[in-house]
Amino acid sequence: ARRAGVRSARRSAAALPARAAMVTVTFTPADGGEAIVSEVTKASVLRDVALGEKVALYQGMNKLLNCGGIGNCGTCRVNVEQGAELLSPRTDVEQKKLKGKPETNRLACQCLVGGDDAPEGSEVQVTTAPPK
C-alpha cells in the first residue's frame, strides 16, 4: 500500500510544470529614490515580495504600527504604474480602504502577483508610498 502512495506522488510531481513563468516586479519610491527589482516565479503576495527585497514599504511610525498584512491599516498602499493585469483583482478590503482613490492604487498586502497565468517575461512596476 505504501508503494502505491509513492507512485501516485511521482505521477503528481510529473504533472507539474517544470518552471513557472517569471514576473519582474520593480519597486520605485515616490521620492525618486533607487528602484529595487525582484523576480517572482510563483504567485506571491506583493507585500511579501517587497519586504523580502527590503523595499521601504512603510514610512515613519507605520514601520512599527502597521497591521502586519491583514488589510486593516491601509499603510502599504502602492500605485501600480504598469502590469495591473498581472495582479489579482481588488479585494473587498481594498474596495473599502481605497474608496475614492484611483484604480491604480492597491494595498500590497491584498494583491497577488505572478502565478500560472502570468506570461513569461511580464513586468509589474509599482511606486511605493504614493501621495495621499
TORPANU-378084 format. One record per residue: residue number from 0; residue in one letter; x, y, z of N, C-alpha, C in turn. Coordinates in nm, 3 decimals, padded with zeros to 5 digits. Layout:
<tikes>
<NUM, 'A', <X, Y, Z>, <X, Y, Z>, <X, Y, Z>>;
...
</tikes>
This chain:
<tikes>
<0, 'A', <00.083, -00.120, 00.000>, <00.000, 00.000, 00.000>, <00.087, 00.125, 00.000>>;
<1, 'R', <00.200, 00.119, 00.068>, <00.291, 00.233, 00.072>, <00.345, 00.265, -00.068>>;
<2, 'R', <00.379, 00.162, -00.143>, <00.434, 00.183, -00.277>, <00.335, 00.257, -00.366>>;
<3, 'A', <00.210, 00.223, -00.356>, <00.109, 00.290, -00.440>, <00.107, 00.439, -00.411>>;
<4, 'G', <00.121, 00.476, -00.282>, <00.125, 00.617, -00.246>, <00.245, 00.687, -00.307>>;
<5, 'V', <00.357, 00.619, -00.308>, <00.478, 00.676, -00.367>, <00.460, 00.695, -00.516>>;
<6, 'R', <00.403, 00.596, -00.581>, <00.383, 00.607, -00.726>, <00.291, 00.724, -00.760>>;
<7, 'S', <00.181, 00.738, -00.686>, <00.088, 00.846, -00.718>, <00.153, 00.982, -00.693>>;
<8, 'A', <00.239, 00.989, -00.592>, <00.310, 01.114, -00.567>, <00.403, 01.145, -00.684>>;
<9, 'R', <00.467, 01.043, -00.737>, <00.555, 01.064, -00.852>, <00.475, 01.112, -00.973>>;
<10, 'R', <00.360, 01.052, -00.995>, <00.277, 01.095, -01.108>, <00.236, 01.240, -01.092>>;
<11, 'S', <00.197, 01.278, -00.969>, <00.155, 01.415, -00.945>, <00.270, 01.512, -00.972>>;
<12, 'A', <00.389, 01.477, -00.925>, <00.505, 01.564, -00.946>, <00.536, 01.576, -01.094>>;
<13, 'A', <00.520, 01.469, -01.169>, <00.549, 01.473, -01.312>, <00.449, 01.562, -01.385>>;
<14, 'A', <00.328, 01.574, -01.332>, <00.225, 01.655, -01.397>, <00.247, 01.805, -01.375>>;
<15, 'L', <00.332, 01.841, -01.278>, <00.357, 01.982, -01.251>, <00.444, 02.042, -01.361>>;
<16, 'P', <00.422, 02.172, -01.392>, <00.508, 02.234, -01.491>, <00.652, 02.240, -01.440>>;
<17, 'A', <00.746, 02.231, -01.532>, <00.887, 02.230, -01.495>, <00.927, 02.360, -01.428>>;
<18, 'R', <00.873, 02.474, -01.475>, <00.911, 02.603, -01.419>, <00.797, 02.701, -01.442>>;
<19, 'A', <00.760, 02.772, -01.339>, <00.655, 02.874, -01.353>, <00.711, 02.995, -01.427>>;
<20, 'A', <00.623, 03.071, -01.487>, <00.665, 03.192, -01.558>, <00.723, 03.293, -01.459>>;
<21, 'M', <00.825, 03.364, -01.501>, <00.888, 03.464, -01.416>, <00.826, 03.601, -01.444>>;
<22, 'V', <00.793, 03.673, -01.337>, <00.742, 03.809, -01.347>, <00.843, 03.899, -01.276>>;
<23, 'T', <00.882, 04.007, -01.342>, <00.973, 04.104, -01.283>, <00.891, 04.213, -01.216>>;
<24, 'V', <00.920, 04.240, -01.090>, <00.850, 04.346, -01.016>, <00.952, 04.454, -00.981>>;
<25, 'T', <00.923, 04.577, -01.023>, <01.011, 04.690, -00.995>, <00.942, 04.783, -00.896>>;
<26, 'F', <01.004, 04.806, -00.783>, <00.952, 04.896, -00.680>, <01.031, 05.027, -00.688>>;
<27, 'T', <00.961, 05.138, -00.711>, <01.025, 05.269, -00.717>, <00.968, 05.357, -00.607>>;
<28, 'P', <01.051, 05.415, -00.522>, <01.000, 05.504, -00.417>, <00.941, 05.631, -00.479>>;
<29, 'A', <00.833, 05.682, -00.422>, <00.768, 05.803, -00.472>, <00.862, 05.923, -00.466>>;
<30, 'D', <00.960, 05.919, -00.373>, <01.053, 06.032, -00.360>, <01.163, 06.028, -00.465>>;
<31, 'G', <01.156, 05.932, -00.558>, <01.253, 05.925, -00.665>, <01.380, 05.850, -00.630>>;
<32, 'G', <01.382, 05.779, -00.520>, <01.500, 05.701, -00.481>, <01.527, 05.588, -00.579>>;
<33, 'E', <01.626, 05.509, -00.546>, <01.667, 05.400, -00.634>, <01.564, 05.288, -00.639>>;
<34, 'A', <01.536, 05.240, -00.759>, <01.439, 05.131, -00.779>, <01.500, 04.999, -00.733>>;
<35, 'I', <01.413, 04.910, -00.684>, <01.454, 04.776, -00.644>, <01.376, 04.678, -00.731>>;
<36, 'V', <01.448, 04.584, -00.791>, <01.386, 04.488, -00.883>, <01.387, 04.349, -00.820>>;
<37, 'S', <01.275, 04.279, -00.834>, <01.262, 04.144, -00.782>, <01.205, 04.054, -00.890>>;
<38, 'E', <01.242, 03.928, -00.889>, <01.187, 03.832, -00.984>, <01.101, 03.733, -00.908>>;
<39, 'V', <00.975, 03.719, -00.952>, <00.878, 03.633, -00.886>, <00.850, 03.514, -00.978>>;
<40, 'T', <00.864, 03.393, -00.924>, <00.841, 03.274, -01.006>, <00.719, 03.194, -00.963>>;
<41, 'K', <00.648, 03.240, -00.860>, <00.523, 03.175, -00.818>, <00.431, 03.284, -00.764>>;
<42, 'A', <00.303, 03.255, -00.757>, <00.208, 03.353, -00.705>, <00.251, 03.394, -00.564>>;
<43, 'S', <00.266, 03.524, -00.544>, <00.315, 03.575, -00.416>, <00.240, 03.702, -00.380>>;
<44, 'V', <00.225, 03.726, -00.250>, <00.164, 03.850, -00.203>, <00.265, 03.961, -00.227>>;
<45, 'L', <00.220, 04.071, -00.288>, <00.310, 04.181, -00.324>, <00.384, 04.235, -00.201>>;
<46, 'R', <00.318, 04.243, -00.086>, <00.382, 04.291, 00.037>, <00.500, 04.201, 00.074>>;
<47, 'D', <00.481, 04.070, 00.064>, <00.588, 03.976, 00.099>, <00.707, 03.991, 00.006>>;
<48, 'V', <00.679, 04.013, -00.122>, <00.787, 04.035, -00.220>, <00.864, 04.161, -00.182>>;
<49, 'A', <00.792, 04.269, -00.153>, <00.855, 04.397, -00.119>, <00.941, 04.384, 00.006>>;
<50, 'L', <00.884, 04.328, 00.112>, <00.959, 04.317, 00.237>, <01.078, 04.223, 00.223>>;
<51, 'G', <01.065, 04.119, 00.142>, <01.175, 04.027, 00.118>, <01.292, 04.093, 00.048>>;
<52, 'E', <01.263, 04.197, -00.029>, <01.368, 04.271, -00.100>, <01.412, 04.396, -00.025>>;
<53, 'K', <01.363, 04.412, 00.100>, <01.398, 04.528, 00.184>, <01.348, 04.660, 00.124>>;
<54, 'V', <01.234, 04.656, 00.054>, <01.172, 04.777, 00.000>, <01.112, 04.856, 00.116>>;
<55, 'A', <01.131, 04.988, 00.117>, <01.075, 05.073, 00.223>, <00.925, 05.092, 00.196>>;
<56, 'L', <00.848, 04.991, 00.228>, <00.704, 04.993, 00.202>, <00.631, 05.083, 00.301>>;
<57, 'Y', <00.680, 05.089, 00.423>, <00.617, 05.170, 00.528>, <00.704, 05.290, 00.561>>;
<58, 'Q', <00.638, 05.401, 00.594>, <00.709, 05.525, 00.626>, <00.686, 05.560, 00.773>>;
<59, 'G', <00.784, 05.623, 00.836>, <00.771, 05.674, 00.972>, <00.728, 05.567, 01.072>>;
<60, 'M', <00.632, 05.604, 01.156>, <00.582, 05.514, 01.261>, <00.509, 05.393, 01.204>>;
<61, 'N', <00.467, 05.400, 01.079>, <00.397, 05.286, 01.018>, <00.487, 05.163, 01.007>>;
<62, 'K', <00.618, 05.184, 01.016>, <00.709, 05.070, 01.017>, <00.681, 04.981, 01.137>>;
<63, 'L', <00.638, 05.042, 01.247>, <00.611, 04.968, 01.370>, <00.463, 04.943, 01.392>>;
<64, 'L', <00.379, 05.033, 01.342>, <00.237, 05.029, 01.375>, <00.148, 04.974, 01.264>>;
<65, 'N', <00.204, 04.913, 01.162>, <00.120, 04.858, 01.055>, <00.049, 04.732, 01.104>>;
<66, 'C', <-00.051, 04.688, 01.030>, <-00.136, 04.576, 01.075>, <-00.075, 04.438, 01.048>>;
<67, 'G', <00.042, 04.434, 00.986>, <00.107, 04.305, 00.961>, <00.056, 04.233, 00.837>>;
<68, 'G', <-00.017, 04.303, 00.753>, <-00.058, 04.243, 00.625>, <-00.198, 04.187, 00.620>>;
<69, 'I', <-00.286, 04.229, 00.711>, <-00.423, 04.178, 00.706>, <-00.522, 04.277, 00.647>>;
<70, 'G', <-00.474, 04.393, 00.603>, <-00.559, 04.488, 00.533>, <-00.633, 04.587, 00.621>>;
<71, 'N', <-00.601, 04.595, 00.748>, <-00.673, 04.686, 00.839>, <-00.625, 04.829, 00.835>>;
<72, 'C', <-00.496, 04.852, 00.807>, <-00.443, 04.987, 00.825>, <-00.432, 05.068, 00.695>>;
<73, 'G', <-00.412, 05.003, 00.582>, <-00.401, 05.074, 00.455>, <-00.268, 05.143, 00.432>>;
<74, 'T', <-00.167, 05.116, 00.515>, <-00.040, 05.187, 00.503>, <00.055, 05.126, 00.400>>;
<75, 'C', <00.021, 05.013, 00.343>, <00.107, 04.951, 00.241>, <00.057, 04.986, 00.100>>;
<76, 'R', <-00.009, 05.099, 00.088>, <-00.065, 05.141, -00.041>, <00.046, 05.169, -00.141>>;
<77, 'V', <00.029, 05.116, -00.260>, <00.122, 05.139, -00.370>, <00.041, 05.184, -00.492>>;
<78, 'N', <00.110, 05.243, -00.587>, <00.047, 05.281, -00.713>, <00.106, 05.193, -00.823>>;
<79, 'V', <00.020, 05.120, -00.893>, <00.065, 05.030, -00.998>, <00.079, 05.111, -01.128>>;
<80, 'E', <00.202, 05.128, -01.173>, <00.231, 05.206, -01.293>, <00.217, 05.122, -01.419>>;
<81, 'Q', <00.249, 04.994, -01.409>, <00.246, 04.904, -01.525>, <00.220, 04.762, -01.475>>;
<82, 'G', <00.143, 04.686, -01.550>, <00.122, 04.545, -01.521>, <00.008, 04.515, -01.425>>;
<83, 'A', <-00.088, 04.605, -01.413>, <-00.201, 04.583, -01.322>, <-00.276, 04.454, -01.355>>;
<84, 'E', <-00.275, 04.416, -01.482>, <-00.344, 04.293, -01.524>, <-00.276, 04.167, -01.471>>;
<85, 'L', <-00.154, 04.180, -01.420>, <-00.081, 04.067, -01.364>, <-00.107, 04.048, -01.215>>;
<86, 'L', <-00.186, 04.140, -01.157>, <-00.221, 04.131, -01.016>, <-00.361, 04.075, -01.001>>;
<87, 'S', <-00.389, 04.017, -00.886>, <-00.524, 03.969, -00.858>, <-00.619, 04.088, -00.852>>;
<88, 'P', <-00.748, 04.065, -00.872>, <-00.846, 04.175, -00.862>, <-00.848, 04.233, -00.721>>;
<89, 'R', <-00.896, 04.358, -00.709>, <-00.910, 04.421, -00.577>, <-01.001, 04.338, -00.488>>;
<90, 'T', <-00.961, 04.323, -00.363>, <-01.043, 04.251, -00.265>, <-01.148, 04.346, -00.208>>;
<91, 'D', <-01.244, 04.292, -00.134>, <-01.344, 04.375, -00.067>, <-01.278, 04.472, 00.031>>;
<92, 'V', <-01.173, 04.425, 00.100>, <-01.098, 04.509, 00.194>, <-01.039, 04.628, 00.118>>;
<93, 'E', <-00.980, 04.602, 00.002>, <-00.922, 04.711, -00.077>, <-01.030, 04.808, -00.125>>;
<94, 'Q', <-01.142, 04.754, -00.169>, <-01.251, 04.840, -00.215>, <-01.289, 04.940, -00.106>>;
<95, 'K', <-01.294, 04.892, 00.018>, <-01.331, 04.978, 00.132>, <-01.221, 05.079, 00.164>>;
<96, 'K', <-01.097, 05.028, 00.180>, <-00.985, 05.113, 00.222>, <-00.944, 05.215, 00.115>>;
<97, 'L', <-00.965, 05.180, -00.011>, <-00.918, 05.266, -00.121>, <-01.033, 05.341, -00.190>>;
<98, 'K', <-01.147, 05.348, -00.121>, <-01.262, 05.418, -00.177>, <-01.222, 05.563, -00.211>>;
<99, 'G', <-01.251, 05.604, -00.333>, <-01.216, 05.739, -00.376>, <-01.074, 05.754, -00.429>>;
<100, 'K', <-00.994, 05.649, -00.419>, <-00.857, 05.652, -00.471>, <-00.858, 05.598, -00.614>>;
<101, 'P', <-00.758, 05.634, -00.694>, <-00.751, 05.583, -00.831>, <-00.744, 05.430, -00.835>>;
<102, 'E', <-00.794, 05.368, -00.940>, <-00.792, 05.222, -00.956>, <-00.650, 05.168, -00.957>>;
<103, 'T', <-00.553, 05.251, -00.986>, <-00.413, 05.206, -00.989>, <-00.356, 05.190, -00.848>>;
<104, 'N', <-00.426, 05.241, -00.747>, <-00.382, 05.224, -00.607>, <-00.423, 05.086, -00.558>>;
<105, 'R', <-00.331, 05.018, -00.493>, <-00.357, 04.885, -00.438>, <-00.295, 04.876, -00.299>>;
<106, 'L', <-00.345, 04.785, -00.218>, <-00.281, 04.752, -00.091>, <-00.190, 04.634, -00.120>>;
<107, 'A', <-00.062, 04.651, -00.095>, <00.036, 04.546, -00.127>, <00.005, 04.416, -00.053>>;
<108, 'C', <-00.057, 04.426, 00.064>, <-00.087, 04.306, 00.143>, <-00.206, 04.228, 00.088>>;
<109, 'Q', <-00.279, 04.286, -00.004>, <-00.402, 04.223, -00.052>, <-00.394, 04.171, -00.194>>;
<110, 'C', <-00.285, 04.195, -00.264>, <-00.281, 04.150, -00.403>, <-00.170, 04.049, -00.429>>;
<111, 'L', <-00.205, 03.953, -00.512>, <-00.110, 03.852, -00.556>, <-00.050, 03.894, -00.688>>;
<112, 'V', <00.076, 03.864, -00.705>, <00.145, 03.889, -00.831>, <00.203, 03.757, -00.879>>;
<113, 'G', <00.204, 03.739, -01.011>, <00.259, 03.616, -01.068>, <00.157, 03.505, -01.068>>;
<114, 'G', <00.204, 03.385, -01.086>, <00.117, 03.269, -01.091>, <00.120, 03.202, -01.227>>;
<115, 'D', <00.044, 03.096, -01.241>, <00.046, 03.015, -01.363>, <-00.003, 03.090, -01.486>>;
<116, 'D', <-00.090, 03.190, -01.468>, <-00.147, 03.261, -01.583>, <-00.056, 03.373, -01.635>>;
<117, 'A', <00.045, 03.409, -01.560>, <00.131, 03.520, -01.599>, <00.221, 03.479, -01.717>>;
<118, 'P', <00.220, 03.559, -01.824>, <00.308, 03.528, -01.937>, <00.455, 03.545, -01.897>>;
<119, 'E', <00.540, 03.459, -01.950>, <00.684, 03.466, -01.925>, <00.736, 03.604, -01.964>>;
<120, 'G', <00.820, 03.662, -01.879>, <00.881, 03.791, -01.909>, <00.794, 03.910, -01.877>>;
<121, 'S', <00.682, 03.890, -01.807>, <00.593, 04.000, -01.771>, <00.659, 04.091, -01.670>>;
<122, 'E', <00.611, 04.215, -01.665>, <00.669, 04.312, -01.573>, <00.561, 04.393, -01.502>>;
<123, 'V', <00.581, 04.411, -01.372>, <00.494, 04.495, -01.290>, <00.581, 04.607, -01.234>>;
<124, 'Q', <00.534, 04.731, -01.247>, <00.607, 04.844, -01.190>, <00.516, 04.915, -01.093>>;
<125, 'V', <00.564, 04.931, -00.968>, <00.486, 04.998, -00.867>, <00.567, 05.109, -00.803>>;
<126, 'T', <00.495, 05.213, -00.761>, <00.556, 05.321, -00.684>, <00.511, 05.304, -00.541>>;
<127, 'T', <00.606, 05.302, -00.448>, <00.571, 05.286, -00.306>, <00.540, 05.423, -00.247>>;
<128, 'A', <00.460, 05.422, -00.141>, <00.421, 05.543, -00.068>, <00.374, 05.651, -00.164>>;
<129, 'P', <00.265, 05.623, -00.241>, <00.215, 05.727, -00.332>, <00.158, 05.844, -00.256>>;
<130, 'P', <00.149, 05.962, -00.319>, <00.095, 06.078, -00.249>, <-00.048, 06.052, -00.203>>;
<131, 'K', <-00.085, 06.111, -00.089>, <-00.220, 06.090, -00.035>, <-00.318, 06.158, -00.118>>;
</tikes>
